Amino acid sequence: MTTDVLSNVWYVLALSEEVSKKKPISKVLLGQPVVLYRDQSGKAVALRDLCPHRGIPLSYGRIVEDEVECPYHGWRFDKEGTCTVIPALCEGQNLDCRKIKIRRYLTHEQAGLVWVYTGDDRKENPATIPFPELTGLRNLKRRVTMVEHFPCHIDHAVIGLMDPAHGPYVHKSFLWRSEKTMIQKKKKFAPVDFGFQMVKHPPSANSKAYKIFGGAPTTEITFQLPSTRVEHIQAGKNNFFSFTALTPVDEKNTLIFQIVYWDIGWLGLIKPFIKWFARYFLFQDINVVAKQQDGLKYDPTLMLINDSDTQAKWYYALKSEWFKSAQENRTFVNPVKETELRWRS
């Protein structure tokens, strides 16, 4: 079970509205500073957020003609990370500033989110995870948006959120369930590209929240590397999506982007309640993970059991296969097989 964090992958780094043409912003990804801004065409630009001259973050500077300008000495860097201007240079001084470069990250924008590729875009790698196609929700408007901090390694955030057995203890609520209402559940799972899916099924009998959709709703949950989860609830022609992306800030901190999309008009009437419930639910997860750190600091040996922890086992198996396929320069082979899992919650 490796705790290494995946690279050569796409992570969500910002909301679309955070990134502008007016002022660069600073983010941290995999322990490295990243500056984000938009060029005049509106495309998001991501560069290493350190000036190679004196190390000041470029995000303290400004955007000038599609370039980011260092606030210390005015050095400027274009969208490719190439230095274009050093104001202090005099005529005849032999320094080609264009040989000075900082790292450039590929960016992609989808579903109101800015994604950044952490790998070396100049190298071909058959194990590289393709950009996740968020089928169904790409053209929907974001209705509820939450960006919060998990004080833990990304692995604990991922397996904590996919854990099907913690609900009755962590998420006690009159709308959800408690240990008194626990029942046995049986769900079918199948592999998908770089991940797995809980196959479409009717919600469990003790999941009261799903009743607001009326009719006979179905739910389908898909997880894909490196760390995205999409729950699709469908009731007739109506669709409701809960999208989660986890982004590693560093070894002990993780960002969570929790976004809700829907095309159900009348849900707008209860949007404040949905937002409250989503935040309440999410902060219960954050709270228990924060408490978990009090035990993890002693570096205990941890257990994963069948069947309730099988999804966690798959996550680690997917990561392991990703690293092996990259090292062996071969195509990724999904280790997940179609199966049925049972647990009580």
TIVOBA-93106 format. One record per residue (C-alpha): residue number from 1; residue in three letters; x, y, z. Coordinates in steps of 0.25 Angstrom, whole numbers, plus 5000, padded with zeros to 4 digits. Last residue first. Layout:
// residues N
<NUM; "ala"; <X; Y; Z>> ...
END
This chain:
// residues 345
<345; "ser"; <4901; 5003; 5029>> <344; "arg"; <4903; 4989; 5028>> <343; "trp"; <4912; 4983; 5017>> <342; "arg"; <4912; 4975; 5004>> <341; "leu"; <4920; 4975; 4991>> <340; "glu"; <4916; 4970; 4977>> <339; "thr"; <4927; 4968; 4967>> <338; "glu"; <4932; 4973; 4953>> <337; "lys"; <4948; 4973; 4954>> <336; "val"; <4957; 4984; 4958>> <335; "pro"; <4972; 4983; 4954>> <334; "asn"; <4971; 4993; 4943>> <333; "val"; <4982; 4990; 4933>> <332; "phe"; <4990; 5003; 4930>> <331; "thr"; <4998; 5002; 4917>> <330; "arg"; <5013; 5000; 4917>> <329; "asn"; <5026; 5008; 4921>> <328; "glu"; <5030; 4998; 4932>> <327; "gln"; <5031; 5010; 4942>> <326; "ala"; <5018; 5016; 4937>> <325; "ser"; <5011; 5003; 4937>> <324; "lys"; <5016; 5000; 4951>> <323; "phe"; <5012; 5014; 4957>> <322; "trp"; <4998; 5013; 4951>> <321; "glu"; <4997; 4999; 4956>> <320; "ser"; <5000; 5003; 4970>> <319; "lys"; <4990; 5014; 4970>> <318; "leu"; <4979; 5005; 4965>> <317; "ala"; <4982; 4995; 4975>> <316; "tyr"; <4982; 5006; 4986>> <315; "tyr"; <4968; 5011; 4981>> <314; "trp"; <4963; 4996; 4980>> <313; "lys"; <4967; 4993; 4994>> <312; "ala"; <4959; 5006; 4999>> <311; "gln"; <4947; 5001; 4991>> <310; "thr"; <4949; 4987; 4998>> <309; "asp"; <4947; 4994; 5011>> <308; "ser"; <4933; 4990; 5014>> <307; "asp"; <4935; 4976; 5008>> <306; "asn"; <4945; 4972; 5013>> <305; "ile"; <4954; 4978; 5023>> <304; "leu"; <4965; 4989; 5023>> <303; "met"; <4974; 4990; 5035>> <302; "leu"; <4984; 5000; 5039>> <301; "thr"; <4998; 4999; 5046>> <300; "pro"; <5000; 5011; 5055>> <299; "asp"; <5009; 5023; 5052>> <298; "tyr"; <5007; 5029; 5065>> <297; "lys"; <5003; 5042; 5058>> <296; "leu"; <4992; 5034; 5052>> <295; "gly"; <4984; 5035; 5065>> <294; "asp"; <4983; 5050; 5067>> <293; "gln"; <4981; 5050; 5052>> <292; "gln"; <4968; 5043; 5052>> <291; "lys"; <4962; 5055; 5060>> <290; "ala"; <4964; 5063; 5048>> <289; "val"; <4958; 5053; 5039>> <288; "val"; <4946; 5052; 5048>> <287; "asn"; <4944; 5067; 5047>> <286; "ile"; <4946; 5068; 5032>> <285; "asp"; <4935; 5057; 5030>> <284; "gln"; <4925; 5064; 5039>> <283; "phe"; <4929; 5077; 5032>> <282; "leu"; <4924; 5071; 5019>> <281; "phe"; <4911; 5067; 5024>> <280; "tyr"; <4908; 5080; 5030>> <279; "arg"; <4913; 5087; 5017>> <278; "ala"; <4904; 5079; 5008>> <277; "phe"; <4892; 5081; 5018>> <276; "trp"; <4893; 5096; 5018>> <275; "lys"; <4895; 5096; 5003>> <274; "ile"; <4883; 5088; 5001>> <273; "phe"; <4875; 5096; 5010>> <272; "pro"; <4879; 5109; 5003>> <271; "lys"; <4875; 5103; 4990>> <270; "ile"; <4861; 5099; 4994>> <269; "leu"; <4854; 5107; 4984>> <268; "gly"; <4865; 5105; 4974>> <267; "leu"; <4861; 5090; 4974>> <266; "trp"; <4849; 5094; 4966>> <265; "gly"; <4856; 5095; 4953>> <264; "ile"; <4863; 5081; 4953>> <263; "asp"; <4875; 5082; 4944>> <262; "trp"; <4885; 5080; 4955>> <261; "tyr"; <4900; 5082; 4959>> <260; "val"; <4906; 5081; 4973>> <259; "ile"; <4921; 5084; 4975>> <258; "gln"; <4930; 5079; 4986>> <257; "phe"; <4945; 5083; 4984>> <256; "ile"; <4953; 5077; 4995>> <255; "leu"; <4967; 5082; 4997>> <254; "thr"; <4977; 5073; 5004>> <253; "asn"; <4988; 5075; 5015>> <252; "lys"; <4998; 5066; 5021>> <251; "glu"; <5008; 5062; 5010>> <250; "asp"; <5005; 5075; 5002>> <249; "val"; <4994; 5082; 4995>> <248; "pro"; <4988; 5069; 4990>> <247; "thr"; <4975; 5072; 4982>> <246; "leu"; <4962; 5064; 4984>> <245; "ala"; <4951; 5066; 4975>> <244; "thr"; <4936; 5063; 4978>> <243; "phe"; <4924; 5064; 4969>> <242; "ser"; <4910; 5063; 4973>> <241; "phe"; <4901; 5062; 4961>> <240; "phe"; <4886; 5063; 4961>> <239; "asn"; <4878; 5060; 4948>> <238; "asn"; <4863; 5060; 4944>> <237; "lys"; <4858; 5053; 4932>> <236; "gly"; <4852; 5042; 4941>> <235; "ala"; <4859; 5043; 4954>> <234; "gln"; <4874; 5042; 4953>> <233; "ile"; <4884; 5043; 4964>> <232; "his"; <4898; 5044; 4958>> <231; "glu"; <4910; 5043; 4969>> <230; "val"; <4923; 5047; 4963>> <229; "arg"; <4936; 5044; 4971>> <228; "thr"; <4950; 5049; 4966>> <227; "ser"; <4963; 5046; 4973>> <226; "pro"; <4975; 5042; 4964>> <225; "leu"; <4968; 5033; 4959>> <224; "gln"; <4954; 5031; 4956>> <223; "phe"; <4942; 5028; 4965>> <222; "thr"; <4928; 5027; 4960>> <221; "ile"; <4915; 5026; 4968>> <220; "glu"; <4901; 5023; 4961>> <219; "thr"; <4888; 5027; 4968>> <218; "thr"; <4874; 5024; 4964>> <217; "pro"; <4861; 5031; 4967>> <216; "ala"; <4847; 5025; 4966>> <215; "gly"; <4837; 5036; 4967>> <214; "gly"; <4841; 5048; 4977>> <213; "phe"; <4854; 5055; 4977>> <212; "ile"; <4852; 5059; 4992>> <211; "lys"; <4852; 5044; 4995>> <210; "tyr"; <4867; 5043; 4993>> <209; "ala"; <4870; 5050; 5007>> <208; "lys"; <4863; 5038; 5014>> <207; "ser"; <4874; 5028; 5012>> <206; "asn"; <4869; 5016; 5020>> <205; "ala"; <4863; 5009; 5008>> <204; "ser"; <4875; 5009; 5000>> <203; "pro"; <4875; 5017; 4988>> <202; "pro"; <4871; 5010; 4975>> <201; "his"; <4883; 5005; 4966>> <200; "lys"; <4893; 5010; 4956>> <199; "val"; <4906; 5002; 4957>> <198; "met"; <4916; 5006; 4968>> <197; "gln"; <4927; 5010; 4958>> <196; "phe"; <4942; 5007; 4958>> <195; "gly"; <4954; 5014; 4954>> <194; "phe"; <4965; 5017; 4943>> <193; "asp"; <4955; 5016; 4932>> <192; "val"; <4943; 5008; 4938>> <191; "pro"; <4942; 4995; 4946>> <190; "ala"; <4929; 4990; 4951>> <189; "phe"; <4922; 4989; 4965>> <188; "lys"; <4909; 4983; 4969>> <187; "lys"; <4903; 4987; 4983>> <186; "lys"; <4897; 4979; 4994>> <185; "lys"; <4893; 4986; 5007>> <184; "gln"; <4890; 4981; 5021>> <183; "ile"; <4882; 4990; 5029>> <182; "met"; <4886; 5001; 5040>> <181; "thr"; <4875; 5009; 5045>> <180; "lys"; <4879; 5009; 5060>> <179; "glu"; <4893; 5012; 5056>> <178; "ser"; <4888; 5026; 5051>> <177; "arg"; <4883; 5030; 5037>> <176; "trp"; <4881; 5042; 5028>> <175; "leu"; <4871; 5053; 5028>> <174; "phe"; <4869; 5052; 5044>> <173; "ser"; <4884; 5053; 5044>> <172; "lys"; <4896; 5044; 5049>> <171; "his"; <4907; 5046; 5038>> <170; "val"; <4919; 5041; 5045>> <169; "tyr"; <4914; 5028; 5052>> <168; "pro"; <4903; 5024; 5043>> <167; "gly"; <4911; 5028; 5031>> <166; "his"; <4924; 5022; 5034>> <165; "ala"; <4921; 5009; 5026>> <164; "pro"; <4921; 5013; 5012>> <163; "asp"; <4936; 5018; 5012>> <162; "met"; <4938; 5026; 4999>> <161; "leu"; <4940; 5039; 5006>> <160; "gly"; <4950; 5033; 5016>> <159; "ile"; <4957; 5026; 5005>> <158; "val"; <4960; 5039; 4998>> <157; "ala"; <4963; 5048; 5010>> <156; "his"; <4972; 5037; 5016>> <155; "asp"; <4980; 5036; 5003>> <154; "ile"; <4981; 5051; 5001>> <153; "his"; <4989; 5052; 5014>> <152; "cys"; <4982; 5060; 5025>> <151; "pro"; <4977; 5073; 5030>> <150; "phe"; <4965; 5074; 5020>> <149; "his"; <4962; 5088; 5015>> <148; "glu"; <4950; 5093; 5008>> <147; "val"; <4944; 5098; 4995>> <146; "met"; <4929; 5097; 4994>> <145; "thr"; <4921; 5101; 4982>> <144; "val"; <4905; 5099; 4981>> <143; "arg"; <4898; 5101; 4968>> <142; "arg"; <4909; 5100; 4958>> <141; "lys"; <4902; 5101; 4944>> <140; "leu"; <4901; 5089; 4935>> <139; "asn"; <4908; 5087; 4922>> <138; "arg"; <4919; 5078; 4927>> <137; "leu"; <4910; 5071; 4936>> <136; "gly"; <4906; 5059; 4927>> <135; "thr"; <4919; 5053; 4924>> <134; "leu"; <4930; 5059; 4933>> <133; "glu"; <4942; 5055; 4924>> <132; "pro"; <4954; 5053; 4933>> <131; "phe"; <4967; 5057; 4926>> <130; "pro"; <4975; 5045; 4922>> <129; "ile"; <4983; 5038; 4932>> <128; "thr"; <4997; 5036; 4928>> <127; "ala"; <5001; 5022; 4928>> <126; "pro"; <5005; 5022; 4913>> <125; "asn"; <5015; 5033; 4916>> <124; "glu"; <5020; 5043; 4906>> <123; "lys"; <5029; 5054; 4911>> <122; "arg"; <5028; 5069; 4908>> <121; "asp"; <5016; 5071; 4917>> <120; "asp"; <5024; 5068; 4929>> <119; "gly"; <5014; 5064; 4940>> <118; "thr"; <5005; 5072; 4949>> <117; "tyr"; <4994; 5075; 4940>> <116; "val"; <4985; 5086; 4945>> <115; "trp"; <4970; 5087; 4945>> <114; "val"; <4962; 5100; 4946>> <113; "leu"; <4947; 5097; 4950>> <112; "gly"; <4934; 5103; 4945>> <111; "ala"; <4930; 5089; 4939>> <110; "gln"; <4943; 5089; 4930>> <109; "glu"; <4955; 5097; 4929>> <108; "his"; <4969; 5091; 4925>> <107; "thr"; <4983; 5095; 4929>> <106; "leu"; <4997; 5091; 4925>> <105; "tyr"; <5007; 5095; 4935>> <104; "arg"; <5019; 5104; 4932>> <103; "arg"; <5032; 5103; 4940>> <102; "ile"; <5041; 5115; 4940>> <101; "lys"; <5050; 5119; 4929>> <100; "ile"; <5063; 5128; 4927>> <99; "lys"; <5069; 5126; 4914>> <98; "arg"; <5060; 5137; 4909>> <97; "cys"; <5068; 5147; 4917>> <96; "asp"; <5079; 5146; 4908>> <95; "leu"; <5090; 5153; 4916>> <94; "asn"; <5102; 5160; 4910>> <93; "gln"; <5101; 5175; 4914>> <92; "gly"; <5101; 5183; 4902>> <91; "glu"; <5090; 5192; 4905>> <90; "cys"; <5087; 5192; 4920>> <89; "leu"; <5079; 5181; 4928>> <88; "ala"; <5071; 5186; 4940>> <87; "pro"; <5058; 5184; 4933>> <86; "ile"; <5059; 5169; 4931>> <85; "val"; <5048; 5165; 4921>> <84; "thr"; <5044; 5153; 4913>> <83; "cys"; <5046; 5142; 4923>> <82; "thr"; <5040; 5129; 4918>> <81; "gly"; <5029; 5122; 4926>> <80; "glu"; <5021; 5118; 4914>> <79; "lys"; <5011; 5128; 4917>> <78; "asp"; <5021; 5139; 4918>> <77; "phe"; <5030; 5143; 4929>> <76; "arg"; <5034; 5157; 4933>> <75; "trp"; <5045; 5163; 4942>> <74; "gly"; <5040; 5175; 4949>> <73; "his"; <5051; 5176; 4960>> <72; "tyr"; <5043; 5172; 4973>> <71; "pro"; <5028; 5172; 4968>> <70; "cys"; <5031; 5161; 4958>> <69; "glu"; <5022; 5163; 4945>> <68; "val"; <5013; 5152; 4940>> <67; "glu"; <5011; 5153; 4925>> <66; "asp"; <4998; 5154; 4916>> <65; "glu"; <5001; 5169; 4913>> <64; "val"; <5005; 5172; 4928>> <63; "ile"; <4999; 5164; 4939>> <62; "arg"; <5003; 5168; 4953>> <61; "gly"; <5012; 5164; 4964>> <60; "tyr"; <5010; 5157; 4978>> <59; "ser"; <5006; 5145; 4970>> <58; "leu"; <5021; 5145; 4965>> <57; "pro"; <5025; 5139; 4978>> <56; "ile"; <5039; 5145; 4982>> <55; "gly"; <5050; 5135; 4980>> <54; "arg"; <5061; 5146; 4977>> <53; "his"; <5064; 5144; 4962>> <52; "pro"; <5057; 5131; 4959>> <51; "cys"; <5043; 5137; 4962>> <50; "leu"; <5035; 5127; 4969>> <49; "asp"; <5020; 5123; 4966>> <48; "arg"; <5023; 5112; 4956>> <47; "leu"; <5014; 5115; 4945>> <46; "ala"; <4999; 5113; 4942>> <45; "val"; <4991; 5120; 4931>> <44; "ala"; <4976; 5120; 4929>> <43; "lys"; <4971; 5123; 4916>> <42; "gly"; <4962; 5136; 4915>> <41; "ser"; <4968; 5141; 4901>> <40; "gln"; <4975; 5152; 4908>> <39; "asp"; <4982; 5143; 4917>> <38; "arg"; <4977; 5138; 4930>> <37; "tyr"; <4984; 5136; 4943>> <36; "leu"; <4989; 5125; 4952>> <35; "val"; <5002; 5125; 4961>> <34; "val"; <5007; 5111; 4966>> <33; "pro"; <5015; 5108; 4978>> <32; "gln"; <5020; 5094; 4980>> <31; "gly"; <5016; 5084; 4992>> <30; "leu"; <5008; 5075; 4982>> <29; "leu"; <5000; 5087; 4978>> <28; "val"; <5000; 5101; 4985>> <27; "lys"; <4992; 5112; 4980>> <26; "ser"; <4995; 5127; 4978>> <25; "ile"; <4986; 5137; 4970>> <24; "pro"; <4990; 5146; 4958>> <23; "lys"; <4982; 5159; 4957>> <22; "lys"; <4974; 5166; 4946>> <21; "lys"; <4972; 5155; 4935>> <20; "ser"; <4965; 5146; 4945>> <19; "val"; <4965; 5132; 4952>> <18; "glu"; <4956; 5131; 4964>> <17; "glu"; <4943; 5130; 4956>> <16; "ser"; <4948; 5117; 4949>> <15; "leu"; <4949; 5110; 4963>> <14; "ala"; <4963; 5106; 4966>> <13; "leu"; <4973; 5095; 4966>> <12; "val"; <4966; 5082; 4961>> <11; "tyr"; <4976; 5072; 4959>> <10; "trp"; <4981; 5065; 4946>> <9; "val"; <4991; 5054; 4946>> <8; "asn"; <5006; 5052; 4943>> <7; "ser"; <5007; 5051; 4958>> <6; "leu"; <5001; 5042; 4968>> <5; "val"; <5004; 5044; 4983>> <4; "asp"; <5012; 5033; 4989>> <3; "thr"; <5005; 5026; 5001>> <2; "thr"; <5008; 5012; 4995>> <1; "met"; <5000; 5000; 5000>> 
END
